[in-house]
Amino acid sequence: MHSFQLQKSYTGAAYYQHELLSSDTVIHGFFTRKGGLSKGVFSGLNSAINSGDQINDVNKNRQIVKQSLTHKKYQLITLKQIHGNRVIIIDSHNTGKTYDIKYPNSSLQADGLVTKKKDVLLGILTADCAPILMADYKVGVIGACHAGWKGTTSGIIENTLFAMCKIGASRQNIRCVVGPAIAQKNYQVGHDLKNSVLEVYPSALELFAPDAQGSMISGENKFLFDLQGFCSLALEQAQIKHQKRINVDTYQNQDLLYSYRLSRQAGTQQYGRQVSVIGLR
């Protein structure tokens, strides 16, 4: 029996919840594309303002996300994610700012969020990369990060954990769940990516499987990379004992989830992003 379930809200939205993050003090949801108002290639609950979608539809979708989890007034905070390792601590000094709008040179560019405020929802936008939600119930500190191969290799997971500890969390009490992401069987990569990962995480070698068919077609060695396993490895090496995964593939569930790789293979330049959120009651 799975330790995670797909929940359906009265709003029409559907989201995964994991028992590891289920608590009287924490609210969370790994949202799918179900239940939104966006149309066309963005059809569903696209929550990314800078995706090319109609801004009014995205803003309504973000309201649906908040209403699906809580009737109280929360501010949903997301970022201009850049596949880096920067983390922002949300406190009373920066909650009044607007996030996730196109600020090409803004200090709001980051891939991790941490807070102990009770009136915000931390949101991570994904479409194949892994969202990771984190919580230390004992002290009331939460975190969230956007973990692709590049961000994980550069330290986004470790930096998010460090920021949580900076405001009172303890690694031995932090619980982490890796959300829906592209599965290994659908994530073909080349030598450059493999070498970049192994340079930082040599023990990740077992996460690369030979892709015989892809190698034959391309004429060069290709591999299938386990991104979800890579996130778990990074959490393990960061001394996180309480961690789980929601083993759902974004690539093979196009009716339920957005996938960057699937959209590009279909010749579509634009694509939606699902949002994963966590907050304190």
C-alpha positions as CSV (number, residue, x, y, z in Angstrom):
1,M,0.0,0.0,0.0
2,H,1.3,3.4,-1.0
3,S,2.1,5.9,1.8
4,F,0.9,8.7,-0.5
5,Q,-2.5,9.4,-2.0
6,L,-4.1,11.5,-4.7
7,Q,-6.5,13.8,-3.0
8,K,-9.4,15.6,-4.8
9,S,-10.5,19.0,-3.6
10,Y,-14.0,20.5,-3.8
11,T,-12.3,23.1,-6.2
12,G,-11.7,20.4,-8.8
13,A,-7.9,20.4,-8.1
14,A,-6.1,17.1,-7.5
15,Y,-2.9,16.8,-5.5
16,Y,-0.7,14.2,-3.8
17,Q,-0.1,14.1,-0.1
18,H,2.4,11.9,1.7
19,E,1.9,10.6,5.2
20,L,5.5,11.6,6.2
21,L,4.4,15.3,5.9
22,S,0.9,14.8,7.3
23,S,0.6,16.7,10.6
24,D,-1.7,19.0,12.6
25,T,0.9,21.8,12.1
26,V,1.8,21.4,8.4
27,I,-0.3,21.6,5.2
28,H,1.1,20.4,1.9
29,G,0.2,19.2,-1.5
30,F,2.0,18.1,-4.7
31,F,-0.5,19.5,-7.2
32,T,-1.2,18.0,-10.6
33,R,-2.6,19.8,-13.6
34,K,-6.2,18.8,-12.8
35,G,-8.8,21.3,-12.0
36,G,-7.4,24.5,-13.5
37,L,-8.6,27.1,-15.9
38,S,-5.7,27.4,-18.4
39,K,-6.3,26.4,-22.0
40,G,-4.4,25.0,-25.0
41,V,-1.0,23.6,-24.3
42,F,-1.3,24.9,-20.7
43,S,-4.6,23.2,-20.2
44,G,-5.3,22.7,-16.5
45,L,-3.8,24.1,-13.3
46,N,-0.8,25.8,-14.7
47,S,0.7,27.9,-11.8
48,A,3.7,29.6,-13.5
49,I,3.2,33.2,-14.3
50,N,6.1,33.5,-16.6
51,S,5.2,30.5,-18.8
52,G,3.5,32.4,-21.6
53,D,0.0,31.5,-20.3
54,Q,-2.7,34.1,-19.8
55,I,-1.9,35.9,-16.6
56,N,-5.6,36.0,-15.5
57,D,-5.9,32.3,-15.8
58,V,-2.7,31.6,-13.9
59,N,-3.7,33.9,-11.1
60,K,-7.1,32.1,-10.8
61,N,-5.2,28.8,-10.8
62,R,-3.0,30.0,-7.9
63,Q,-6.2,31.0,-6.0
64,I,-7.5,27.5,-6.6
65,V,-4.3,26.0,-5.2
66,K,-4.7,28.0,-2.0
67,Q,-8.4,27.4,-1.6
68,S,-7.8,23.6,-2.1
69,L,-5.6,23.4,1.0
70,T,-7.0,26.1,3.4
71,H,-9.8,28.5,3.9
72,K,-7.4,30.9,5.7
73,K,-5.6,33.8,4.0
74,Y,-2.2,32.6,2.9
75,Q,0.3,34.2,0.5
76,L,1.5,31.7,-2.2
77,I,5.2,32.5,-2.8
78,T,7.1,31.1,-5.8
79,L,10.3,32.2,-7.4
80,K,12.0,32.7,-10.7
81,Q,13.8,29.4,-10.7
82,I,17.1,29.2,-12.4
83,H,18.5,25.6,-11.7
84,G,20.9,27.1,-9.2
85,N,21.6,26.7,-5.5
86,R,20.3,29.9,-4.0
87,V,17.8,29.8,-1.1
88,I,15.6,32.6,0.2
89,I,14.5,32.8,3.8
90,I,11.0,34.2,3.9
91,D,10.4,36.5,6.9
92,S,8.4,39.7,7.7
93,H,10.9,41.8,5.6
94,N,10.2,40.2,2.3
95,T,6.7,38.7,2.3
96,G,5.2,41.9,0.8
97,K,7.2,41.5,-2.4
98,T,5.8,39.9,-5.6
99,Y,7.4,36.6,-6.7
100,D,7.5,34.7,-9.9
101,I,7.3,37.6,-12.2
102,K,10.0,38.2,-14.9
103,Y,12.9,39.8,-13.1
104,P,15.9,38.8,-15.3
105,N,18.4,40.5,-12.9
106,S,16.4,40.2,-9.7
107,S,17.7,39.1,-6.3
108,L,14.5,37.0,-6.2
109,Q,16.0,34.4,-8.5
110,A,16.4,31.2,-6.5
111,D,15.5,27.6,-6.3
112,G,14.8,27.2,-2.6
113,L,12.5,28.7,0.0
114,V,12.5,28.4,3.8
115,T,10.3,30.0,6.5
116,K,8.8,29.7,9.9
117,K,6.0,32.2,9.2
118,K,2.5,30.8,9.4
119,D,0.8,32.9,6.8
120,V,2.7,31.8,3.7
121,L,2.7,28.8,1.3
122,L,6.1,28.0,-0.2
123,G,5.6,26.9,-3.8
124,I,7.9,25.1,-6.2
125,L,7.1,24.9,-9.9
126,T,8.1,21.8,-11.9
127,A,7.6,20.0,-15.2
128,D,10.0,17.0,-14.9
129,C,12.4,18.2,-12.2
130,A,11.7,17.1,-8.7
131,P,10.0,19.3,-6.1
132,I,11.1,18.5,-2.5
133,L,9.0,19.6,0.5
134,M,10.6,19.7,3.9
135,A,9.4,20.2,7.5
136,D,10.7,20.1,11.1
137,Y,7.4,19.8,13.1
138,K,9.1,20.3,16.4
139,V,10.2,23.8,15.8
140,G,7.8,24.9,13.0
141,V,10.3,25.3,10.2
142,I,9.5,24.4,6.6
143,G,11.4,24.4,3.3
144,A,10.9,23.6,-0.4
145,C,13.3,23.4,-3.3
146,H,13.4,22.8,-7.1
147,A,15.8,19.9,-7.7
148,G,16.9,19.1,-11.2
149,W,20.2,17.4,-11.9
150,K,22.0,20.7,-12.2
151,G,20.6,22.3,-9.0
152,T,21.1,19.1,-7.0
153,T,24.7,18.8,-8.2
154,S,25.4,22.5,-7.3
155,G,23.9,22.0,-3.8
156,I,20.3,23.3,-3.7
157,I,19.2,20.4,-1.4
158,E,22.0,20.9,1.0
159,N,21.6,24.7,1.0
160,T,17.9,24.5,1.7
161,L,18.5,22.2,4.6
162,F,21.2,24.5,5.9
163,A,18.8,27.5,5.7
164,M,16.2,25.6,7.6
165,C,18.8,24.8,10.4
166,K,19.8,28.5,10.4
167,I,16.4,29.4,11.6
168,G,16.0,26.7,14.1
169,A,15.4,23.3,12.4
170,S,17.5,20.2,13.2
171,R,18.6,17.7,10.6
172,Q,17.6,14.7,12.7
173,N,14.0,16.0,12.8
174,I,13.6,17.3,9.2
175,R,11.3,15.2,7.1
176,C,11.5,15.4,3.3
177,V,9.4,14.1,0.4
178,V,10.5,14.1,-3.2
179,G,7.5,14.8,-5.4
180,P,6.5,13.6,-8.9
181,A,9.4,13.9,-11.5
182,I,10.5,12.3,-14.7
183,A,11.3,8.6,-14.2
184,Q,14.6,6.9,-15.1
185,K,13.2,5.0,-18.1
186,N,12.2,8.2,-19.8
187,Y,15.2,10.4,-18.9
188,Q,17.8,9.9,-21.5
189,V,21.1,11.8,-20.9
190,G,24.6,12.0,-22.4
191,H,28.1,11.7,-21.2
192,D,28.4,15.4,-20.2
193,L,25.6,15.2,-17.7
194,K,26.8,11.9,-16.3
195,N,30.3,13.3,-15.8
196,S,29.0,16.5,-14.2
197,V,27.0,14.5,-11.7
198,L,29.7,11.9,-10.9
199,E,32.3,14.6,-10.3
200,V,30.3,15.8,-7.3
201,Y,28.5,12.5,-6.4
202,P,30.7,9.5,-7.4
203,S,28.3,7.2,-5.6
204,A,25.6,8.2,-8.1
205,L,27.1,5.8,-10.7
206,E,24.5,3.2,-10.0
207,L,21.8,5.7,-11.0
208,F,22.9,5.6,-14.7
209,A,21.7,2.7,-16.8
210,P,23.0,2.1,-20.3
211,D,20.5,3.1,-23.0
212,A,21.2,0.6,-25.7
213,Q,18.4,1.7,-28.0
214,G,19.2,5.4,-27.6
215,S,22.9,4.8,-28.2
216,M,22.2,2.9,-31.4
217,I,20.0,5.6,-32.8
218,S,22.3,8.5,-31.9
219,G,25.6,6.8,-32.6
220,E,26.9,7.8,-29.2
221,N,26.6,6.5,-25.7
222,K,23.4,7.4,-24.0
223,F,22.2,6.6,-20.5
224,L,19.0,6.6,-18.5
225,F,19.3,8.7,-15.3
226,D,17.4,8.2,-12.1
227,L,16.7,11.8,-11.0
228,Q,14.4,10.8,-8.2
229,G,17.0,8.4,-6.9
230,F,19.6,11.2,-7.2
231,C,17.5,13.4,-4.9
232,S,17.2,10.6,-2.4
233,L,21.0,10.1,-2.5
234,A,21.6,13.8,-1.9
235,L,19.3,13.8,1.0
236,E,21.0,10.7,2.5
237,Q,24.4,12.3,2.1
238,A,23.0,15.4,3.8
239,Q,22.2,13.2,6.9
240,I,18.4,13.2,6.4
241,K,17.0,10.0,7.8
242,H,13.3,10.8,7.3
243,Q,12.7,10.9,3.6
244,K,10.3,9.3,1.1
245,R,9.3,9.7,-2.5
246,I,6.1,10.0,-4.4
247,N,7.0,7.7,-7.3
248,V,4.9,9.2,-10.1
249,D,6.4,9.8,-13.5
250,T,5.7,13.3,-15.0
251,Y,6.6,12.1,-18.5
252,Q,4.2,9.2,-18.7
253,N,1.2,10.9,-17.1
254,Q,0.5,13.8,-19.4
255,D,-3.2,13.9,-18.5
256,L,-2.3,14.4,-14.9
257,L,1.1,16.2,-14.9
258,Y,3.0,18.7,-17.1
259,S,6.3,17.4,-18.7
260,Y,8.9,19.7,-20.3
261,R,10.6,16.8,-22.1
262,L,7.3,15.4,-23.5
263,S,6.2,18.9,-24.7
264,R,9.5,19.5,-26.5
265,Q,9.4,16.1,-28.1
266,A,5.9,17.0,-29.4
267,G,7.3,20.2,-30.9
268,T,5.7,22.5,-28.4
269,Q,7.9,25.3,-27.1
270,Q,5.6,26.4,-24.3
271,Y,4.4,24.2,-21.4
272,G,2.7,24.5,-18.0
273,R,4.1,23.8,-14.6
274,Q,2.5,22.1,-11.6
275,V,3.1,23.6,-8.2
276,S,4.0,21.8,-4.9
277,V,3.3,23.8,-1.8
278,I,3.9,23.6,2.0
279,G,2.8,25.8,4.8
280,L,2.4,26.0,8.6
281,R,-1.0,26.1,10.2
